[in-house]
């Protein structure tokens, strides 16, 4: 009988003595108030690794008259359960809605801890998770081991088909965009003007690009810049009280990245050399800058080479 990687890993985890689980680290959920009735849990400004349990995405809690609303749910069922307990203790109200901003596992695998009936996402996000979620989930198990124990791939139970949702008088505008992924949800809390950008926005942390379309991403940033908002919560990095710095910084990075990699291909640099390109001074203090540059080389370089370099197997005229 052939065993899947997950089955094999599950058997290995099950073989660990029960006493070892008691010593396993727990997620630290620390909501910080950033507007009236809005809290942000700041994820680690680092790659996914065992030390952080994959908890690298920012999570948002919104207190509404109708109950507690969460934007994203973290990387695992363990995180989702801890998030639910912390959020309900904070507001004194049950979680009534969990939004999933996009398909990436650091934002959405925690929905395993919630009733799918209260979990919502854009139709494109649900389709993306249906297509790619198993691969992402398996990769998280390989990287994080016991942090992921009991985490199953679950689809959001409802599709977003409206432009806003009202929770007893507190309205969240739902903005369907794309660019960081095939379907990216941004939200605007009308009461406070707080923009929740998901991974369309990075702040003082280099943007990641595993499923990115940079042209569409720029268009989405234009939409976000035009919204009547105040502070902005990025998908990664610290809260942006200005509401514009994260937008400008994200755009500057992806503009530089595209130009730098295009120029590197034209110069004949290989992928290793491209990954060692100098980081411009304006990005030198960004968390994970070198790491994300090297990841982006792997994401974009083959396509750029195919488009920009002559084919050697085609005879000339």
N, C-alpha and C positions, 0 to 999 in steps of 0.2 A: 504494500500500500504506500502511495506517495503522500508525504506530509507537506503542507504548505509551510512557508517560513513562520507564519503566525502560529500555526498549530505547534510547530516545534518549539518556538519561543515560549508558548503557553505552558508546554510540558516542562520546560526548563524552569520557568518561574514557579510552577506548582511544586517542584522538587525542593525549593528552598524552605528551611524550617520556619514554622510559624513565628518563632521568636524574632526572626530577622525582619519580619514585616513591621513589628512594633518599633523597630529602630529606623524604619524608612523615613526620609525627610518628608515634610508636609509643605504645601504651598502657603506662602504668607500673603494674605489678601489685605491690602492696606488702601482703602478708598480715601481719596483726598478731595475735599470740596473745591470745585472750581467755579460754580455759579449756584444760584438758589435752587436746591433740589437736584443738582447734578454733581456727580462724583466721578473721578477718573482713577482707575487702578493702573499704575504705570508699570508696563512690562519691562523686563530686563533689556537694556540696550546692547544686546549681544546676539550672536548666532544661537540657534537651538542647540542645547547641549545638556548633558546630565546635570550639571551644576544648577541650572535654572528650571529643569523639568519641562522645558519647552514653553514656559510662561513668558514669552517675549512680546506679546501683543498687548496694546492698551485696551482695557475693558471699561465700559461706561455704565453707570447706574443712574437712572432717572426716577425720582419720586413723583408719582402722579396721584390724583385723587382716586383713580380706579385701581391702583396697585403699582408694584415695582416693575420697571422696564429695564431690560439689559440690552446693551449693544455689544454683541459678540460674547463668547462663553469660554474662551481659553482652549488648551490643547488636549484635555483628557477628562474622563468622567470624574477623576479625583479633584481636578481643578473646578469643574462645573458644580460639584456638590459643595465645595468650600465657598465658591462664589455665591451660590444660592443662599447658604446659611448666613454669610456676611451681609449680603444685600438686604435680606429680610430682617435681620437684626437691626441694620442701620435705619431702615424706613419704617419698620413695624408693620409692613404690608407684604402679602404674598407676591411672588413673581407672576405677572400676568402676560408678559410678552418677552420673547428673546429674539432679537434681530441678528441675522447672520449677514455680515457685510460682503463676504466673498468666499471663494472656495478654499482658501489656504488653511491648513490644519491647525496652526497656532491660534486661529480665530474661531474655529467652528467645531472641533471634535468634542468640546465640552458639552454640546447639546445632548449628548447621551444621558446627562443627568436630569433632563427636563422632559415633560410630556410633549411629544412632537406637535400636538394640537396648538401649543402656544408659541411654537418656533416658526418664524417666517423668514423668507428670503425672496430675492428676485427670481423669476422663472429661469433666467440664464444661469444664476448661481446654482439652483437645484439641478439643472442639467449638467453643469460643470462637475458638481460633486458626484452625481451619478456616474459620470464618465471617468473621473480621475481620483475620486475619493479613496478608493481601495488602495491605489498605489501610494498616495500620500500617507494613509493610515499605516500601511506596512512599513514605510520608511520611518515614521515616528516610533513604531515599536522597536525597530532595529537601533535607532539612535538613543532611545530613552528607557527601554526595558521596563522596569517595574512602575515607573511613573505612569505608564499607559495601561496598567493592569485593569481589565474589565471594560476598557473603552471599545465600543462597537461603532461601526459606521452607521449613522442614522441620518435620514434625510429630513429637512424641515417639513413640517406637516402642512404648511400653508404657503401659497404664493402671493407675493405683493402685486396687487393689481390696482392700487389707488395711489394718489399723489400725497396723501396725508392720512394720519390716524389720530383720532381724538381719544384721550383717556380721561374722561370725566371733566373736561374743560382744559386739559393741557394737551396741546397739539404738537405732534412731531411731523414735519414735512419729510417725505420720503423721495429722494432724488435718485433716479436710476441713471447710472453712468457706466463707463468702462474705461479701460486703459491699463490699469494695474493688472486687471484680469479681464475675462470676457464679459463680466457683469459685476459692477461695483456699486454698492449702496452707500450713499451719504445721507445724513439726517440733519435737520435743523430744528432745534428746540425753540419754538416761537416765543415762549415766555421769557427766555433769557438771551436769545440770539446766539446761542452756542452752536457752532458747526461741528458735527461729528463726521470726520472725513474718511474713516476707515483707512485702508492702505493707499488711497489716492494721495494721502498726505503723510510725509515723513518730516520730522523736525529734529535737527541736530543728530540725525542717524541716517546713514546712507540708504537710499531706496533699494528695495529688492525687485528683481525683474523676471522671475521664472516663467510668468505667463503674460508678460507685458506687451502692449502695442503702444509705442511711444507717441505716435501721432494722435491716437485716440486719447491717451493720457493727457496730452497738452490741451486738447479740447475740453476734457473734463475739468482741468484746472481753471480754464477760462470760465466755465459755468460756476465753479465754486467761488471764484474771485468776485463774480457778479451778484452773489447772494447777499441779502441784507443781514450780515452776521457780525458778531463781535469776536469773542475768543474762539479758537479752533482746537479741537482735540484730534491729533494725528493718530494713525494706526500704530506708529512707533515713535518713540521720543517724547520729550516733555511737552506739556501743555503750552500752546502759543497764545498768550493773552492778547496779542495784537490782532490775531485773526488773519494776518497777511504774510507773516514771516515764513510759516510752513509752506504756504502755497508757492511763494517766490523761491524758496530754497529747493523744494522738490523739482520745480521747473528748471532751475539752474543746473541741478545735477543731471537730469535726463538729457538736457541740451548738450552739456559738456560730454556726457557719456557717448551719445550718438556720434558727435563730431570726432571725438578722440578715437573711437573704435573704427570709424570709417577711414580716418587718416592712417591709422595703424595698418589696416588691410592694404591700403594703397602704397604704403612704404614697404610692404612685404614682411611685416613682423608676424611671427607665428603666435599661437595662443598663449604660450608661456611668456613670451616677451610682451605681449599686449597686457597681460595681467600685472606686469611690473611697471606700467606707465606711471609717471609721476602724478601724484594727487595734487591738484591745484591748491594753493594756499587757502583759498576761500572755503575749501572742504577739509582742510587738514585736521580740524578738531572734531569732525563728524565721527560718531561711533561707527565701527564696522566698515569704514570706507574701503580699505584694501580688500577685505573679505568680499564685499558686495561687488567691487570692480571685477574681481576674479570670477565670481559667479556669473556676472553679466557677460563676460567674455565667452563663457561656455554657452550662454543662452543665445547670443547674437552673432558670434563670429562665423560659424558655418554659413549662415544665411548671407552675411555680408560678403564673405569670400565668393560664394556662388554667384552673387549679383555683380561684384566689382572686378573679379579677376577673369582673365580670358581662359577659356577651356582649351586644354592642351590636346584633347582627344578629337578636336574638330579641325579638319584641314583648312588652311587659309584659302582665300580666293585666288 
